[in-house]
Protein backbone atom coordinates (compact mmCIF):
# COMPACT_ATOMS: atom_id res chain seq x y z
CA UNK A 1 0.00 0.00 0.00
CA UNK A 2 1.36 3.39 -1.02
CA UNK A 3 1.69 6.02 1.68
CA UNK A 4 -0.50 9.07 1.19
CA UNK A 5 1.20 12.24 -0.01
CA UNK A 6 2.14 14.45 2.96
CA UNK A 7 0.36 17.44 1.41
CA UNK A 8 -2.54 17.31 -1.03
CA UNK A 9 -5.49 19.39 -2.19
CA UNK A 10 -8.45 18.00 -4.10
CA UNK A 11 -10.74 20.44 -5.87
CA UNK A 12 -10.40 23.14 -3.23
CA UNK A 13 -12.87 25.99 -3.54
CA UNK A 14 -13.13 28.99 -1.26
CA UNK A 15 -15.09 32.20 -1.55
CA UNK A 16 -15.34 35.26 0.65
CA UNK A 17 -18.84 36.58 0.18
CA UNK A 18 -19.53 36.59 -3.52
CA UNK A 19 -15.86 36.71 -4.46
CA UNK A 20 -14.35 33.32 -5.29
CA UNK A 21 -10.71 33.10 -4.23
CA UNK A 22 -9.90 29.47 -5.00
CA UNK A 23 -11.65 27.50 -7.76
CA UNK A 24 -10.94 23.81 -7.84
CA UNK A 25 -7.32 23.79 -6.71
CA UNK A 26 -5.59 20.43 -7.04
CA UNK A 27 -2.11 19.91 -5.64
CA UNK A 28 0.00 16.96 -4.54
CA UNK A 29 3.36 17.34 -2.87
CA UNK A 30 5.27 14.13 -2.28
CA UNK A 31 7.80 13.52 0.47
CA UNK A 32 11.12 15.16 -0.32
CA UNK A 33 9.66 17.55 -2.88
CA UNK A 34 8.44 21.11 -2.81
CA UNK A 35 5.92 23.36 -4.52
CA UNK A 36 6.44 27.09 -4.88
CA UNK A 37 3.17 28.94 -5.36
CA UNK A 38 3.29 32.45 -6.67
CA UNK A 39 0.61 35.02 -7.31
CA UNK A 40 -0.20 38.69 -6.98
CA UNK A 41 -1.49 40.22 -3.78
CA UNK A 42 -4.91 38.79 -2.96
CA UNK A 43 -4.51 35.91 -5.38
CA UNK A 44 -5.31 33.40 -2.65
CA UNK A 45 -1.87 32.10 -1.66
CA UNK A 46 -2.34 32.64 2.07
CA UNK A 47 -5.90 31.34 1.86
CA UNK A 48 -4.65 28.14 0.25
CA UNK A 49 -1.99 27.70 2.92
CA UNK A 50 -4.45 28.32 5.75
CA UNK A 51 -6.81 25.73 4.31
CA UNK A 52 -3.97 23.24 3.85
CA UNK A 53 -2.93 23.87 7.48
CA UNK A 54 -6.45 23.24 8.71
CA UNK A 55 -7.07 26.76 9.99
CA UNK A 56 -9.92 27.32 7.54
CA UNK A 57 -12.36 24.92 5.94
CA UNK A 58 -12.81 24.94 2.18
CA UNK A 59 -16.27 25.59 0.74
CA UNK A 60 -15.75 22.53 -1.41
CA UNK A 61 -13.02 19.96 -1.97
CA UNK A 62 -10.55 18.55 0.52
CA UNK A 63 -7.25 19.59 2.04
CA UNK A 64 -5.28 16.57 3.13
CA UNK A 65 -2.20 16.12 5.28
CA UNK A 66 -0.84 12.57 5.28
CA UNK A 67 -4.12 11.49 3.71
CA UNK A 68 -6.27 12.91 6.52
CA UNK A 69 -8.43 16.03 6.33
CA UNK A 70 -6.14 18.72 7.68
CA UNK A 71 -8.84 20.35 9.83
CA UNK A 72 -9.43 17.06 11.63
CA UNK A 73 -5.82 15.92 11.89
CA UNK A 74 -5.07 13.84 14.97
CA UNK A 75 -2.39 15.06 17.42
CA UNK A 76 0.10 12.53 16.01
CA UNK A 77 -0.40 14.06 12.56
CA UNK A 78 -0.18 17.63 13.84
CA UNK A 79 3.15 16.75 15.42
CA UNK A 80 4.50 16.21 11.87
CA UNK A 81 3.45 19.59 10.46
CA UNK A 82 5.35 22.87 10.50
CA UNK A 83 3.82 26.22 9.59
CA UNK A 84 5.23 29.64 8.80
CA UNK A 85 2.67 32.39 8.28
CA UNK A 86 2.68 36.16 8.27
CA UNK A 87 2.18 35.90 12.03
CA UNK A 88 5.19 34.63 13.93
CA UNK A 89 3.31 32.63 16.62
CA UNK A 90 5.93 33.91 19.06
CA UNK A 91 5.29 35.39 22.50
CA UNK A 92 6.78 38.90 22.62
CA UNK A 93 7.43 38.79 26.38
CA UNK A 94 9.32 35.51 26.24
CA UNK A 95 12.94 35.24 25.16
CA UNK A 96 13.96 33.43 21.98
CA UNK A 97 15.07 30.45 24.05
CA UNK A 98 11.87 30.38 26.12
CA UNK A 99 9.73 30.51 22.99
CA UNK A 100 11.55 27.51 21.54
CA UNK A 101 11.36 25.70 24.89
CA UNK A 102 7.60 26.17 24.85
CA UNK A 103 7.20 24.80 21.32
CA UNK A 104 9.56 21.91 22.08
CA UNK A 105 7.34 21.02 25.05
CA UNK A 106 4.21 21.20 22.87
CA UNK A 107 5.72 18.99 20.18
CA UNK A 108 7.53 16.62 22.52
CA UNK A 109 10.99 17.32 21.10
CA UNK A 110 13.57 15.03 22.68
CA UNK A 111 16.77 16.63 23.98
CA UNK A 112 15.17 20.05 23.77
CA UNK A 113 18.04 22.02 25.32
CA UNK A 114 20.57 20.79 22.79
CA UNK A 115 18.15 21.21 19.91
CA UNK A 116 17.33 24.76 20.95
CA UNK A 117 20.99 25.71 21.21
CA UNK A 118 21.63 24.13 17.82
CA UNK A 119 18.72 25.88 16.12
CA UNK A 120 19.47 29.26 17.63
CA UNK A 121 22.96 28.85 16.24
CA UNK A 122 21.61 27.79 12.83
CA UNK A 123 19.39 30.84 12.47
CA UNK A 124 22.04 33.21 13.75
CA UNK A 125 20.35 34.11 17.02
CA UNK A 126 22.72 32.45 19.50
CA UNK A 127 23.82 35.81 20.90
CA UNK A 128 20.19 36.96 21.27
CA UNK A 129 18.96 33.71 22.79
CA UNK A 130 18.05 35.31 26.11
CA UNK A 131 16.62 38.53 24.71
CA UNK A 132 12.89 39.04 24.62
CA UNK A 133 11.28 38.72 21.21
CA UNK A 134 9.58 42.10 21.82
CA UNK A 135 12.90 43.77 21.07
CA UNK A 136 13.66 41.80 17.92
CA UNK A 137 13.75 43.31 14.45
CA UNK A 138 11.34 41.88 11.88
CA UNK A 139 14.17 39.88 10.32
CA UNK A 140 15.28 38.40 13.65
CA UNK A 141 11.70 37.45 14.40
CA UNK A 142 11.45 35.72 11.02
CA UNK A 143 14.63 33.77 11.73
CA UNK A 144 13.21 32.61 15.05
CA UNK A 145 9.95 31.75 13.31
CA UNK A 146 11.85 29.45 10.95
CA UNK A 147 13.52 27.75 13.92
CA UNK A 148 10.12 27.43 15.64
CA UNK A 149 8.60 25.79 12.56
CA UNK A 150 11.47 23.40 11.93
CA UNK A 151 12.75 22.41 15.37
CA UNK A 152 10.43 19.40 15.63
CA UNK A 153 11.55 18.11 12.20
CA UNK A 154 8.19 18.24 10.43
CA UNK A 155 7.37 15.89 7.57
CA UNK A 156 5.09 18.50 5.97
CA UNK A 157 6.02 22.17 5.93
CA UNK A 158 3.73 25.03 4.91
CA UNK A 159 5.49 28.37 4.50
CA UNK A 160 3.77 31.61 3.59
CA UNK A 161 6.41 33.96 2.22
CA UNK A 162 9.14 32.57 4.48
CA UNK A 163 11.81 34.85 3.05
CA UNK A 164 9.95 38.06 3.81
CA UNK A 165 11.99 40.49 5.90
CA UNK A 166 15.17 38.44 5.64
CA UNK A 167 18.42 39.99 4.49
CA UNK A 168 20.64 38.28 1.89
CA UNK A 169 22.40 36.26 4.56
CA UNK A 170 19.06 35.31 6.05
CA UNK A 171 17.71 34.18 2.67
CA UNK A 172 20.78 32.00 2.16
CA UNK A 173 20.30 30.55 5.65
CA UNK A 174 16.61 29.89 4.98
CA UNK A 175 17.44 28.27 1.64
CA UNK A 176 19.91 25.98 3.39
CA UNK A 177 17.31 25.03 6.00
CA UNK A 178 14.73 24.29 3.30
CA UNK A 179 17.29 22.25 1.37
CA UNK A 180 18.09 20.29 4.52
CA UNK A 181 14.42 19.66 5.20
CA UNK A 182 13.89 18.43 1.64
CA UNK A 183 16.89 16.14 1.90
CA UNK A 184 15.33 14.77 5.07
CA UNK A 185 12.17 13.81 3.18
CA UNK A 186 9.99 16.77 4.14
CA UNK A 187 7.23 17.88 1.74
CA UNK A 188 7.11 21.65 1.42
CA UNK A 189 4.64 24.19 0.06
CA UNK A 190 5.82 27.76 0.06
CA UNK A 191 4.45 30.95 -1.40
CA UNK A 192 5.95 34.11 -2.82
CA UNK A 193 4.76 37.08 -4.84
CA UNK A 194 6.92 36.27 -7.82
CA UNK A 195 9.12 33.50 -9.16
CA UNK A 196 12.16 33.67 -6.99
CA UNK A 197 15.34 33.12 -8.90
CA UNK A 198 16.12 30.44 -6.41
CA UNK A 199 19.52 28.99 -7.00
CA UNK A 200 20.36 25.53 -5.77
CA UNK A 201 16.86 24.52 -4.73
CA UNK A 202 14.31 23.16 -7.15
CA UNK A 203 10.57 23.43 -6.82
CA UNK A 204 7.52 22.62 -8.84
CA UNK A 205 6.40 26.12 -9.72
CA UNK A 206 2.73 27.12 -9.75
CA UNK A 207 0.82 30.34 -10.05
CA UNK A 208 -2.64 31.14 -8.75
CA UNK A 209 -4.45 32.87 -11.58
CA UNK A 210 -8.06 33.89 -11.00
CA UNK A 211 -8.42 31.25 -8.32
CA UNK A 212 -6.94 28.39 -10.32
CA UNK A 213 -3.58 26.77 -9.73
CA UNK A 214 -1.61 26.87 -12.98
CA UNK A 215 1.64 25.02 -13.58
CA UNK A 216 4.39 27.43 -14.58
CA UNK A 217 7.27 25.86 -16.51
CA UNK A 218 10.63 27.38 -15.78
CA UNK A 219 12.18 29.53 -18.47
CA UNK A 220 13.66 27.36 -21.18
CA UNK A 221 12.87 24.17 -19.35
CA UNK A 222 10.16 21.59 -19.57
CA UNK A 223 10.07 20.87 -15.87
CA UNK A 224 8.25 23.29 -13.61
CA UNK A 225 10.86 24.68 -11.29
CA UNK A 226 11.92 27.72 -9.40
CA UNK A 227 14.92 28.83 -7.43
CA UNK A 228 15.75 30.99 -4.45
CA UNK A 229 18.32 33.66 -5.08
CA UNK A 230 19.81 35.15 -1.94
CA UNK A 231 20.33 38.35 -3.88
CA UNK A 232 16.60 38.69 -4.48
CA UNK A 233 14.73 38.36 -1.21
CA UNK A 234 10.97 38.03 -1.39
CA UNK A 235 8.98 41.24 -1.50
CA UNK B 1 -0.08 16.37 30.87
CA UNK B 2 3.15 17.76 29.42
CA UNK B 3 1.14 20.12 27.20
CA UNK B 4 -0.98 21.27 30.14
CA UNK B 5 2.14 21.95 32.21
CA UNK B 6 3.85 23.75 29.32
CA UNK B 7 0.92 26.13 28.70
CA UNK B 8 0.36 26.80 32.39
CA UNK B 9 4.06 27.40 33.03
CA UNK B 10 4.19 29.75 30.05
CA UNK B 11 1.09 31.69 31.18
CA UNK B 12 2.43 32.09 34.72
CA UNK B 13 5.84 33.11 33.41
CA UNK B 14 4.26 35.73 31.12
CA UNK B 15 2.17 37.06 33.99
CA UNK B 16 5.11 37.20 36.38
CA UNK B 17 7.04 39.09 33.73
CA UNK B 18 4.33 41.43 32.52
CA UNK B 19 2.04 41.55 35.52
CA UNK B 20 -0.69 43.40 33.63
CA UNK B 21 -3.50 41.13 34.74
CA UNK B 22 -2.63 40.96 38.42
CA UNK B 23 -1.98 44.68 38.73
CA UNK B 24 -5.28 45.41 36.99
CA UNK B 25 -7.13 42.89 39.15
CA UNK B 26 -5.84 44.28 42.44
CA UNK B 27 -6.19 47.92 41.36
CA UNK B 28 -9.77 47.36 40.25
CA UNK B 29 -10.62 45.54 43.48
CA UNK B 30 -9.21 48.46 45.46
CA UNK B 31 -11.16 50.98 43.39
CA UNK B 32 -14.46 49.13 43.70
CA UNK B 33 -14.07 48.61 47.45
CA UNK B 34 -13.23 52.27 48.04
CA UNK B 35 -16.26 53.35 46.03
CA UNK B 36 -18.49 50.87 47.85
CA UNK B 37 -17.29 51.99 51.27
CA UNK B 38 -18.09 55.62 50.56
CA UNK B 39 -21.33 54.83 48.72
CA UNK B 40 -22.73 52.57 51.42
CA UNK B 41 -21.51 54.30 54.54
CA UNK B 42 -20.08 57.74 53.87
CA UNK B 43 -20.06 58.66 57.56
CA UNK B 44 -17.71 55.81 58.46
CA UNK B 45 -18.16 53.53 61.44
CA UNK B 46 -18.85 49.84 61.66
CA UNK B 47 -20.16 48.11 58.53
CA UNK B 48 -22.03 44.84 58.68
CA UNK B 49 -20.80 41.53 57.33
CA UNK B 50 -23.45 41.26 54.62
CA UNK B 51 -22.51 44.64 53.16
CA UNK B 52 -18.82 43.76 53.23
CA UNK B 53 -19.51 40.44 51.52
CA UNK B 54 -21.58 42.14 48.83
CA UNK B 55 -18.86 44.71 48.18
CA UNK B 56 -16.26 41.95 48.00
CA UNK B 57 -18.21 40.03 45.38
CA UNK B 58 -18.79 43.12 43.25
CA UNK B 59 -15.05 43.71 43.32
CA UNK B 60 -14.38 40.09 42.43
CA UNK B 61 -16.67 40.17 39.42
CA UNK B 62 -15.14 43.32 37.97
CA UNK B 63 -11.65 42.02 38.58
CA UNK B 64 -12.51 38.57 37.28
CA UNK B 65 -13.77 39.84 33.95
CA UNK B 66 -10.41 41.43 33.29
CA UNK B 67 -8.22 38.67 34.68
CA UNK B 68 -9.77 35.65 33.13
CA UNK B 69 -10.25 37.18 29.70
CA UNK B 70 -6.58 38.23 29.59
CA UNK B 71 -5.52 34.60 29.77
CA UNK B 72 -6.97 33.93 26.34
CA UNK B 73 -6.63 37.38 24.81
CA UNK B 74 -2.86 37.22 25.35
CA UNK B 75 -2.80 34.25 22.96
CA UNK B 76 -4.10 36.42 20.13
CA UNK B 77 -0.83 38.41 19.94
CA UNK B 78 1.13 37.26 16.91
CA UNK B 79 -1.46 34.56 16.20
CA UNK B 80 -0.24 32.41 19.11
CA UNK B 81 -3.69 30.87 19.51
CA UNK B 82 -3.37 29.47 15.98
CA UNK B 83 -0.09 27.86 16.95
CA UNK B 84 -1.75 26.19 19.92
CA UNK B 85 -4.68 24.99 17.78
CA UNK B 86 -2.33 23.52 15.17
CA UNK B 87 0.03 21.95 17.69
CA UNK B 88 -0.39 18.37 18.96
CA UNK B 89 -1.67 19.83 22.23
CA UNK B 90 -4.98 18.29 23.22
CA UNK B 91 -7.60 21.03 23.33
CA UNK B 92 -8.92 19.67 26.59
CA UNK B 93 -5.45 20.17 28.08
CA UNK B 94 -5.45 23.70 26.69
CA UNK B 95 -8.78 24.39 28.41
CA UNK B 96 -7.58 23.03 31.76
CA UNK B 97 -4.38 25.05 31.52
CA UNK B 98 -6.27 28.25 30.75
CA UNK B 99 -8.83 27.57 33.47
CA UNK B 100 -6.09 26.87 36.00
CA UNK B 101 -4.22 30.04 35.08
CA UNK B 102 -7.40 32.14 35.31
CA UNK B 103 -8.22 30.56 38.67
CA UNK B 104 -4.74 31.27 40.04
CA UNK B 105 -4.89 34.92 38.93
CA UNK B 106 -8.35 35.32 40.44
CA UNK B 107 -7.35 33.61 43.68
CA UNK B 108 -4.40 35.98 44.11
CA UNK B 109 -6.60 38.99 43.36
CA UNK B 110 -9.23 37.72 45.79
CA UNK B 111 -6.68 37.32 48.56
CA UNK B 112 -5.74 40.96 48.07
CA UNK B 113 -9.41 41.99 47.88
CA UNK B 114 -10.20 40.19 51.14
CA UNK B 115 -7.41 42.01 52.94
CA UNK B 116 -8.72 45.32 51.56
CA UNK B 117 -12.28 44.40 52.56
CA UNK B 118 -11.23 43.66 56.14
CA UNK B 119 -9.41 46.99 56.33
CA UNK B 120 -12.12 49.12 54.72
CA UNK B 121 -15.04 47.52 56.54
CA UNK B 122 -13.43 47.46 60.01
CA UNK B 123 -13.58 43.67 60.23
CA UNK B 124 -11.21 41.43 62.15
CA UNK B 125 -8.60 39.07 60.79
CA UNK B 126 -10.02 36.01 62.53
CA UNK B 127 -11.37 32.49 61.95
CA UNK B 128 -14.44 33.80 60.10
CA UNK B 129 -12.24 34.64 57.13
CA UNK B 130 -11.13 31.02 57.02
CA UNK B 131 -14.78 29.93 56.89
CA UNK B 132 -15.20 32.18 53.88
CA UNK B 133 -12.27 30.58 52.02
CA UNK B 134 -14.19 27.70 50.39
CA UNK B 135 -16.92 30.10 49.31
CA UNK B 136 -14.43 32.41 47.63
CA UNK B 137 -12.53 29.48 46.07
CA UNK B 138 -15.70 28.01 44.59
CA UNK B 139 -16.79 31.42 43.32
CA UNK B 140 -13.40 32.00 41.70
CA UNK B 141 -13.46 28.58 40.05
CA UNK B 142 -16.97 29.12 38.70
CA UNK B 143 -16.21 32.55 37.35
CA UNK B 144 -12.91 31.38 35.86
CA UNK B 145 -14.69 28.49 34.10
CA UNK B 146 -17.51 30.69 32.82
CA UNK B 147 -15.27 33.47 31.59
CA UNK B 148 -12.68 31.13 30.03
CA UNK B 149 -15.42 29.60 27.91
CA UNK B 150 -16.98 32.95 27.07
CA UNK B 151 -13.59 34.53 26.31
CA UNK B 152 -12.97 31.75 23.78
CA UNK B 153 -16.29 32.61 22.13
CA UNK B 154 -16.13 36.39 22.27
CA UNK B 155 -12.48 36.43 21.19
CA UNK B 156 -13.63 35.37 17.74
CA UNK B 157 -15.76 38.46 17.15
CA UNK B 158 -15.07 42.14 16.89
CA UNK B 159 -15.33 44.02 20.19
CA UNK B 160 -15.28 40.70 22.00
CA UNK B 161 -13.72 42.43 25.03
CA UNK B 162 -16.91 44.49 25.35
CA UNK B 163 -19.14 41.50 24.86
CA UNK B 164 -17.52 39.35 27.54
CA UNK B 165 -18.85 41.18 30.64
CA UNK B 166 -22.27 41.55 29.02
CA UNK B 167 -22.47 37.76 28.76
CA UNK B 168 -20.53 36.72 31.84
CA UNK B 169 -22.13 38.84 34.53
CA UNK B 170 -25.78 37.86 33.91
CA UNK B 171 -24.83 34.19 33.68
CA UNK B 172 -22.89 34.47 36.93
CA UNK B 173 -25.85 35.93 38.87
CA UNK B 174 -26.90 32.64 40.54
CA UNK B 175 -23.36 32.08 41.80
CA UNK B 176 -23.07 35.74 42.74
CA UNK B 177 -26.15 35.61 44.94
CA UNK B 178 -25.06 32.35 46.53
CA UNK B 179 -21.52 33.60 47.04
CA UNK B 180 -22.58 36.89 48.59
CA UNK B 181 -25.05 35.17 50.90
CA UNK B 182 -22.57 32.47 51.93
CA UNK B 183 -19.80 35.02 52.48
CA UNK B 184 -22.12 37.20 54.55
CA UNK B 185 -23.14 34.20 56.65
CA UNK B 186 -19.51 33.16 57.13
CA UNK B 187 -18.40 36.66 58.12
CA UNK B 188 -21.42 37.05 60.42
CA UNK B 189 -20.55 33.89 62.32
CA UNK B 190 -23.64 31.94 61.21
CA UNK B 191 -23.67 28.13 61.69
CA UNK B 192 -22.16 26.01 58.92
CA UNK B 193 -25.61 24.78 57.85
CA UNK B 194 -26.51 28.33 56.85
CA UNK B 195 -23.41 28.52 54.66
CA UNK B 196 -23.78 24.99 53.28
CA UNK B 197 -27.08 25.64 51.53
CA UNK B 198 -25.42 28.38 49.46
CA UNK B 199 -22.28 26.32 48.95
CA UNK B 200 -24.39 23.67 47.22
CA UNK B 201 -25.46 26.21 44.63
CA UNK B 202 -21.85 27.25 44.08
CA UNK B 203 -20.77 23.62 43.69
CA UNK B 204 -23.57 23.00 41.18
CA UNK B 205 -22.61 26.12 39.24
CA UNK B 206 -18.95 25.05 39.14
CA UNK B 207 -19.75 21.51 38.04
CA UNK B 208 -21.99 22.86 35.29
CA UNK B 209 -19.63 25.43 33.84
CA UNK B 210 -16.35 23.57 34.32
CA UNK B 211 -17.78 20.63 32.41
CA UNK B 212 -19.53 22.80 29.84
CA UNK B 213 -16.24 24.54 29.17
CA UNK B 214 -14.37 21.27 28.89
CA UNK B 215 -16.91 19.84 26.46
CA UNK B 216 -17.42 22.96 24.35
CA UNK B 217 -13.95 24.51 24.35
CA UNK B 218 -12.73 22.32 21.50
CA UNK B 219 -15.52 23.58 19.26
CA UNK B 220 -15.42 27.26 20.15
CA UNK B 221 -11.63 27.52 19.95
CA UNK B 222 -11.25 25.49 16.75
CA UNK B 223 -11.42 26.68 13.20
CA UNK B 224 -11.35 30.41 12.57
Interface residues (C-beta under 8 A of the other chain):
Chain A: X50 X53 X54 X55 X56 X57 X71 X75 X76 X78 X79 X81 X83 X85 X87 X88 X89 X90 X91 X92 X93 X94 X98 X102 X103 X105 X106 X107 X108
Chain B: X2 X3 X5 X6 X10 X13 X14 X17 X18 X77 X78 X79 X80 X82 X83 X84 X85 X86 X87 X88 X89 X90 X223 X224
